[in-house]
Amino acid sequence: MEKSTKPIIKHIANFLDYCEIEKGLSNSTQESYDRYLERFTSWLKNINKEGLLPHELTSEDVWSYRLYLSRKYKHRGKSLQKTTQNYYLIALRALLSYFTAKDIVSLPADKIKLPRDAKAEKTVKFLNLEQIERLLLAPEAKSKSGLRNKAILETLFSTGLRVAELVALNREQFVNIRDKKDLELGIIGKGSHPRTVYFSERALSWLKKYLETRQDKAQPLFINYRGRNPLSRLTRRSIERIVKKYAILAGVPIFTTPHTIRHSYATDLLTQGVDLRTIQEFLGHRSITSTQIYTHVTNKRLRDIHRQFHSGRKLKE
């Protein structure tokens, strides 16, 4: 182990390269780490410690940063939620783990303890089928952009795609769909892992209608019709804004995002009796542990069935 003469701030670019090349993390994860560590570097500059070396970072510094996140830092005028504070700490912990991997003397990553809430069971926000129906019916499909947005929403619910996987779709993957009623499509998902996703007849019909309006030769499946770069690939943020727009119009919960639709897709499969292992394959989870967050659905379903049908309530007391 060696002491680095380069400040922590100067190591972040190499850390992000390490995340990509050696850890194989997705672009979205790298972007998240970069964004959360920007706050840490800004904090170091504010306290006149921008030249702090890795081995000079102390537990007291980490405690001061945690207090800053909890009490002083405001995002859009609001205090950070506990879960969001944890994301900042997780990014810093990942940076310290990088120092250890590269034999750079630093504070051990396990010195950053997450609050108990961070380890609590993850809850899943999803829409029920009636809410999904209202969301899918919200776009006016009379304009090119409206038809595109309709195809986006239908695709998200039919396939359970992550938003990054959706924006990566290309037009050439759909050249032979004219006479098909459904479609199996191979994609490269999170962590560069291949999987198959399935387009229902309903989703495919809207994709056909959308593609019939495309007179351009642009490669992306979903393109921008406005702004500085027409015909460019829609970004993740653009898809998120589209979903938010129609969530408001449809009167469904404001928390609705593309990932909420993915959760709703998985929840719908579970309520129809599909087992967790199969849903794991549909979602492209590497571990069944990731899929087990959906057991709340089966648990609630079993509870409701027990309440409705168990004969114990009929017995005399």
C-alpha positions as semicolon CSV with decimal commas, in nm:
position;residue;x (nm);y (nm);z (nm)
1;M;0,000;0,000;0,000
2;E;0,132;0,344;-0,091
3;K;0,031;0,695;0,002
4;S;-0,085;0,889;-0,301
5;T;0,040;1,242;-0,359
6;K;-0,264;1,317;-0,575
7;P;-0,572;1,475;-0,409
8;I;-0,891;1,268;-0,379
9;I;-1,062;1,495;-0,632
10;K;-0,803;1,408;-0,896
11;H;-0,866;1,033;-0,852
12;I;-1,234;1,043;-0,944
13;A;-1,185;1,025;-1,322
14;N;-0,967;0,714;-1,280
15;F;-1,224;0,568;-1,041
16;L;-1,497;0,603;-1,307
17;D;-1,272;0,435;-1,566
18;Y;-1,217;0,154;-1,315
19;C;-1,595;0,117;-1,271
20;E;-1,634;0,076;-1,646
21;I;-1,337;-0,142;-1,736
22;E;-1,264;-0,355;-1,431
23;K;-1,602;-0,361;-1,255
24;G;-1,810;-0,367;-1,574
25;L;-2,069;-0,127;-1,432
26;S;-2,332;0,024;-1,661
27;N;-2,312;0,379;-1,793
28;S;-2,605;0,480;-1,573
29;T;-2,426;0,357;-1,259
30;Q;-2,110;0,543;-1,357
31;E;-2,311;0,859;-1,419
32;S;-2,475;0,823;-1,078
33;Y;-2,140;0,782;-0,903
34;D;-2,006;1,084;-1,089
35;R;-2,306;1,295;-0,992
36;Y;-2,299;1,196;-0,625
37;L;-1,924;1,245;-0,597
38;E;-1,956;1,594;-0,745
39;R;-2,137;1,689;-0,425
40;F;-1,852;1,545;-0,217
41;T;-1,589;1,739;-0,413
42;S;-1,796;2,059;-0,383
43;W;-1,814;2,005;-0,009
44;L;-1,436;1,959;0,011
45;K;-1,388;2,286;-0,177
46;N;-1,634;2,467;0,050
47;I;-1,438;2,365;0,360
48;N;-1,104;2,445;0,193
49;K;-0,994;2,082;0,170
50;E;-0,991;2,035;-0,206
51;G;-0,626;1,924;-0,181
52;L;-0,708;1,647;0,069
53;L;-0,510;1,329;-0,006
54;P;-0,670;0,984;0,022
55;H;-0,478;0,889;0,339
56;E;-0,571;1,223;0,500
57;L;-0,946;1,159;0,492
58;T;-1,057;1,075;0,846
59;S;-1,367;0,934;1,013
60;E;-1,428;1,284;1,147
61;D;-1,432;1,419;0,790
62;V;-1,689;1,156;0,691
63;W;-1,901;1,244;0,995
64;S;-1,890;1,614;0,902
65;Y;-1,995;1,528;0,546
66;R;-2,286;1,321;0,677
67;L;-2,400;1,609;0,893
68;Y;-2,377;1,837;0,591
69;L;-2,593;1,603;0,381
70;S;-2,844;1,564;0,662
71;R;-2,876;1,924;0,782
72;K;-2,728;2,176;0,543
73;Y;-2,740;2,058;0,182
74;K;-3,061;2,146;0,002
75;H;-3,162;2,007;-0,336
76;R;-3,411;2,233;-0,511
77;G;-3,481;2,396;-0,176
78;K;-3,561;2,071;0,002
79;S;-3,365;1,861;0,251
80;L;-3,239;1,528;0,124
81;Q;-3,440;1,219;0,211
82;K;-3,257;0,951;0,410
83;T;-3,250;0,718;0,112
84;T;-3,094;0,988;-0,107
85;Q;-2,832;1,065;0,158
86;N;-2,741;0,697;0,146
87;Y;-2,674;0,718;-0,229
88;Y;-2,412;0,988;-0,166
89;L;-2,250;0,773;0,102
90;I;-2,257;0,460;-0,116
91;A;-2,072;0,650;-0,391
92;L;-1,807;0,766;-0,144
93;R;-1,774;0,414;-0,008
94;A;-1,723;0,283;-0,363
95;L;-1,443;0,538;-0,411
96;L;-1,272;0,417;-0,092
97;S;-1,304;0,056;-0,212
98;Y;-1,131;0,164;-0,534
99;F;-0,839;0,302;-0,331
100;T;-0,806;-0,033;-0,156
101;A;-0,819;-0,221;-0,489
102;K;-0,540;0,001;-0,624
103;D;-0,326;-0,033;-0,308
104;I;-0,368;0,334;-0,222
105;V;-0,370;0,409;0,152
106;S;-0,706;0,548;0,256
107;L;-0,983;0,520;0,510
108;P;-1,137;0,169;0,483
109;A;-1,472;0,164;0,304
110;D;-1,637;-0,020;0,594
111;K;-1,583;0,287;0,811
112;I;-1,882;0,438;0,629
113;K;-2,181;0,272;0,791
114;L;-2,524;0,313;0,636
115;P;-2,820;0,385;0,863
116;R;-3,052;0,098;0,943
117;D;-3,313;0,244;0,708
118;A;-3,073;0,186;0,419
119;K;-3,070;-0,185;0,495
120;A;-3,444;-0,213;0,540
121;E;-3,642;-0,414;0,290
122;K;-3,685;-0,224;-0,031
123;T;-4,041;-0,130;-0,109
124;V;-4,167;-0,128;-0,465
125;K;-4,393;0,138;-0,608
126;F;-4,612;0,015;-0,889
127;L;-4,939;0,086;-1,068
128;N;-5,234;-0,149;-1,064
129;L;-5,386;-0,263;-1,393
130;E;-5,657;0,006;-1,393
131;Q;-5,391;0,277;-1,348
132;I;-5,174;0,124;-1,620
133;E;-5,472;0,130;-1,855
134;R;-5,530;0,500;-1,787
135;L;-5,162;0,573;-1,846
136;L;-5,153;0,384;-2,177
137;L;-5,467;0,561;-2,298
138;A;-5,336;0,908;-2,208
139;P;-5,136;0,994;-2,526
140;E;-5,321;1,148;-2,821
141;A;-5,194;0,937;-3,111
142;K;-5,294;1,189;-3,379
143;S;-4,954;1,358;-3,407
144;K;-4,616;1,198;-3,480
145;S;-4,488;1,272;-3,131
146;G;-4,810;1,151;-2,972
147;L;-4,792;0,825;-3,165
148;R;-4,426;0,785;-3,069
149;N;-4,510;0,844;-2,702
150;K;-4,792;0,591;-2,719
151;A;-4,550;0,334;-2,864
152;I;-4,299;0,411;-2,587
153;L;-4,550;0,353;-2,306
154;E;-4,685;0,036;-2,466
155;T;-4,331;-0,097;-2,517
156;L;-4,231;-0,029;-2,156
157;F;-4,528;-0,219;-2,015
158;S;-4,510;-0,506;-2,265
159;T;-4,139;-0,576;-2,218
160;G;-4,037;-0,452;-1,873
161;L;-3,736;-0,284;-2,034
162;R;-3,512;-0,059;-1,829
163;V;-3,513;0,297;-1,963
164;A;-3,148;0,268;-2,077
165;E;-3,239;-0,049;-2,269
166;L;-3,536;0,124;-2,429
167;V;-3,339;0,425;-2,556
168;A;-3,073;0,191;-2,700
169;L;-3,321;0,021;-2,935
170;N;-3,255;0,071;-3,304
171;R;-3,493;0,080;-3,597
172;E;-3,317;-0,205;-3,778
173;Q;-3,427;-0,443;-3,502
174;F;-3,787;-0,397;-3,616
175;V;-3,760;-0,411;-3,996
176;N;-3,953;-0,738;-4,035
177;I;-4,250;-0,680;-3,804
178;R;-4,512;-0,590;-4,064
179;D;-4,690;-0,928;-4,062
180;K;-4,603;-1,036;-3,707
181;K;-4,850;-1,051;-3,421
182;D;-4,584;-1,061;-3,152
183;L;-4,208;-1,038;-3,130
184;E;-3,916;-1,188;-2,938
185;L;-3,617;-0,955;-2,940
186;G;-3,264;-1,020;-2,816
187;I;-3,110;-0,724;-2,637
188;I;-2,795;-0,650;-2,441
189;G;-2,908;-0,549;-2,095
190;K;-2,750;-0,417;-1,777
191;G;-2,392;-0,528;-1,725
192;S;-2,369;-0,628;-2,095
193;H;-2,576;-0,940;-2,029
194;P;-2,795;-1,062;-2,319
195;R;-3,160;-1,150;-2,268
196;T;-3,482;-1,185;-2,465
197;V;-3,774;-0,944;-2,428
198;Y;-4,125;-0,999;-2,558
199;F;-4,352;-0,753;-2,739
200;S;-4,725;-0,822;-2,715
201;E;-4,954;-0,795;-3,015
202;R;-5,090;-0,471;-2,870
203;A;-4,745;-0,311;-2,825
204;L;-4,629;-0,430;-3,165
205;S;-4,933;-0,280;-3,337
206;W;-4,851;0,064;-3,197
207;L;-4,487;0,027;-3,295
208;K;-4,596;-0,054;-3,651
209;K;-4,817;0,256;-3,665
210;Y;-4,533;0,470;-3,529
211;L;-4,277;0,332;-3,775
212;E;-4,514;0,391;-4,068
213;T;-4,483;0,766;-3,998
214;R;-4,104;0,755;-4,016
215;Q;-3,983;0,888;-4,352
216;D;-3,631;0,958;-4,222
217;K;-3,331;0,725;-4,221
218;A;-3,224;0,785;-3,862
219;Q;-3,096;0,475;-3,680
220;P;-3,259;0,510;-3,333
221;L;-3,604;0,358;-3,281
222;F;-3,731;0,649;-3,073
223;I;-3,621;0,988;-3,201
224;N;-3,649;1,352;-3,108
225;Y;-3,892;1,561;-3,314
226;R;-3,808;1,891;-3,148
227;G;-3,515;2,083;-3,005
228;R;-3,170;2,144;-3,141
229;N;-3,114;1,790;-3,265
230;P;-3,420;1,658;-3,449
231;L;-3,402;1,289;-3,542
232;S;-3,148;1,228;-3,264
233;R;-3,196;0,944;-3,015
234;L;-3,426;1,028;-2,725
235;T;-3,235;1,042;-2,396
236;R;-3,323;0,876;-2,067
237;R;-3,431;1,213;-1,930
238;S;-3,658;1,265;-2,231
239;I;-3,829;0,930;-2,170
240;E;-3,867;1,012;-1,801
241;R;-4,028;1,346;-1,887
242;I;-4,266;1,176;-2,132
243;V;-4,377;0,924;-1,869
244;K;-4,420;1,199;-1,609
245;K;-4,628;1,406;-1,850
246;Y;-4,876;1,127;-1,917
247;A;-4,883;1,019;-1,553
248;I;-5,012;1,367;-1,467
249;L;-5,261;1,365;-1,755
250;A;-5,386;1,018;-1,659
251;G;-5,422;1,109;-1,293
252;V;-5,201;0,823;-1,174
253;P;-4,953;0,862;-0,884
254;I;-4,696;1,137;-0,931
255;F;-4,412;0,899;-0,843
256;T;-4,462;0,721;-1,178
257;T;-4,140;0,677;-1,379
258;P;-4,024;0,433;-1,647
259;H;-3,899;0,209;-1,367
260;T;-4,244;0,220;-1,205
261;I;-4,381;0,070;-1,526
262;R;-4,112;-0,200;-1,506
263;H;-4,221;-0,273;-1,148
264;S;-4,584;-0,280;-1,266
265;Y;-4,491;-0,527;-1,541
266;A;-4,332;-0,763;-1,288
267;T;-4,616;-0,718;-1,040
268;D;-4,874;-0,798;-1,306
269;L;-4,693;-1,121;-1,395
270;L;-4,679;-1,222;-1,029
271;T;-5,048;-1,160;-0,972
272;Q;-5,119;-1,382;-1,273
273;G;-4,932;-1,666;-1,102
274;V;-4,592;-1,648;-1,274
275;D;-4,312;-1,774;-1,047
276;L;-4,020;-1,559;-0,934
277;R;-3,756;-1,753;-1,130
278;T;-3,938;-1,686;-1,455
279;I;-3,983;-1,319;-1,368
280;Q;-3,610;-1,304;-1,291
281;E;-3,544;-1,408;-1,651
282;F;-3,798;-1,160;-1,791
283;L;-3,637;-0,873;-1,598
284;G;-3,277;-0,975;-1,663
285;H;-3,181;-0,992;-1,295
286;R;-2,851;-1,171;-1,238
287;S;-2,958;-1,277;-0,890
288;I;-3,294;-1,397;-0,760
289;T;-3,234;-1,167;-0,461
290;S;-3,310;-0,868;-0,686
291;T;-3,639;-1,026;-0,793
292;Q;-3,744;-1,105;-0,437
293;I;-3,840;-0,741;-0,379
294;Y;-4,164;-0,836;-0,556
295;T;-4,264;-1,094;-0,295
296;H;-4,471;-0,821;-0,128
297;V;-4,725;-0,889;-0,402
298;T;-4,753;-1,260;-0,336
299;N;-4,752;-1,198;0,039
300;K;-5,043;-0,953;0,011
301;R;-5,226;-1,185;-0,228
302;L;-5,192;-1,478;0,014
303;R;-5,308;-1,259;0,302
304;D;-5,618;-1,149;0,111
305;I;-5,698;-1,508;0,012
306;H;-5,652;-1,621;0,371
307;R;-5,889;-1,351;0,496
308;Q;-6,150;-1,436;0,235
309;F;-6,146;-1,814;0,239
310;H;-6,000;-1,947;0,564
311;S;-6,281;-2,113;0,758
312;G;-6,150;-2,015;1,098
313;R;-6,363;-1,704;1,096
314;K;-6,673;-1,922;1,083
315;L;-6,595;-2,119;1,397
316;K;-6,782;-2,044;1,719
317;E;-6,592;-1,870;1,996
